[in-house]
């Protein structure tokens, strides 16, 4: 008997599970998995506790509690001047990962092609496989990791159905520019494509740059599935509260798939996130400044150690080339790193179909306390 369905071939255990287990086993500083080592704002935590005590512990509405759907609509209007009806154009999901999977199941038929920006978060490959689609990578190449619009246009075929766009981009930290987004818009409109946008790092953008949602571009409102979540913005990655915004037709399609995945979840967390989304600009400004300083601490330290460092414009992650240190294979390097130095990182290679491009690259998470980052840098001196 075959051990599993063919669509699961090549997926296996995620690199994050492997490396986090290795971190625990070796007592290493974990700069691999992208979770912060601090809790979110006190008001958010207290609101969740209050909701639990008030009895918000049973199934919430399938599309999410009304207060959170309204808060998401208000957030989109406040930051991007995008208007959504909270009753028909907003869906709460079990994190952004479920939202991406549900969107792919909603729009991809077996054999359809999905173009994704490579390197890509590993759940994208799984979601495309579950939907029976075929992934087509368009590579962001070192050292700039910019989108080549000619390569994007060349990747489109009559079988292309979906563009899966991630900006701010994990793992490279690239924030797509207005010109790049306009180019994506032109391709989507010309070929009548659905665009799924993963924007979970929307508030983690540095150096005075700004996140620009694709849904705000002409012709994109009715064809864009916009996805974000509370996990990264409010340091509650374990709560798994994500959302989808889009046209009523788009949101209904995603809801149809999502309802048979988790149906609904996170009852006491949803009203807490609703309140957090209404926090003042000082919260979001402080978050960006704090993470930018941590980025600089780790980037400068890795540079001093001899790595070739790409300083990201957004997200939690720094990409380095390990070849200046005499290494060529990121997977081997990362598997040996905990024993050698007591630090865990993630090899880029697992995020690529074109594995040779990612082979010498390693991703480090800087969403940790400054003293933890400094301890990791001290340990890496052993290299």
Secondary structure, DSSP 4 states (H G I P E B T S, - for coil): --SS-GGGTTT-S-HHHHHHHHHHHHT-EE-SS---SS---HHHHHHHHHHHHTT--SPPPTT--HHHHHHHHHHHHHHH-----TTTSEEEEEHHHHHHHHHHHHH--TT-EEEEEES--HHHHHHHHHTT-EEEEEEPBTTTTB--HHHHHHH--TTEEEEEEESSPTTT-----HHHHHHHHHHHHHHT-EEEEE-TTTT-B-TT-----GGGSTT-TTTEEEEEESTTTTT-GGG-EEEEE--HHHHHHHHHHHTTTTS---HHHHHHHHHHHT--HHHHHHHHHHHHHHHHHHHHHHHHTT-EEE--SBSSEEEEE-GGGT---HHHHHHHHHHHHSEE-EEGGGG-SSHHHHTTEEEEE--S-HHHHHHHHHHHTT-
